[in-house]
């Protein structure tokens, strides 16, 4: 398969065990983001998971969506979370046990799913493809494991849609270039439909949601990280960066700050074929 990047930024080879607590905090914060919740709700409704089905969550993290799927397929169904980071997988297992969820979690990678061919009714894959060097292979794996008529929901961020206001446009662009370098494919969100179609899957619906930061406070850890990177790379000066910081602070004090990025979703299914006939779409 060549030199692939791990399944996600949370992969065991990417982080030390001491960082698990920080990652859990970040994932928990994402779980409470209004935009994330709305897009997830739309995608789950479009998937229409039924009792007795088998569901797989690729890049399960702390297992929140695996547990959601487990509740939807009960009774008699199965929900399997695939998570390569052992620290996150341990948290997911503990939370499932604490809540009485029947969700299960295993080690695995998006490029080689530990699942037999045509054995899955539903696949959930959220914010994974952006971290892959070979995302098309991951989507091909999803097509491989889906049963005819099986459905998949892909959700991913498109970092090129990041907006930061107010501020000098050139300085803002310098900072935002850091967001584009944070992922293997920062344009992943806009490519979901094309990747699903290329894998032979049929698009059922598409959705999107802007993820908004608080308009009355600056996300300083992220902003300072991007600002420091822009200065080190020679994309802006310390003076221009600090002026932008001051403008953002003043805007937040007025409740006029805008920072957002758009997350996209696509729902598709594997066509049902009858002998040599044309596909019968469900």
Secondary structure, 3 states (H helix, E strand, C coil): CCCCCCCCCCCCCCCCHHHHHHHHHHHHHHHHCHHHHHHHHHHHHHHCCCCCCEEEEECCCCCHHHHHHHHHHCCCCEEEEECCCHHHHHHHHHHHHHHCCCCEEECCECCECCCCCCCEEEEEEECCHHHCCCHHHHHHHHHHHEEEEEEEEEEEEEEEEEEEECCCHHHHHHHHHHHHCCCCCCCHHHHHHHHHHHCCEEEEEEEEEEEECCCCCCCHHHHHHHHHHHHHCCCCCHHHHHHHHHHHHHHHHCCCCEEEEEEEEEEEEECECCCCCCCECC
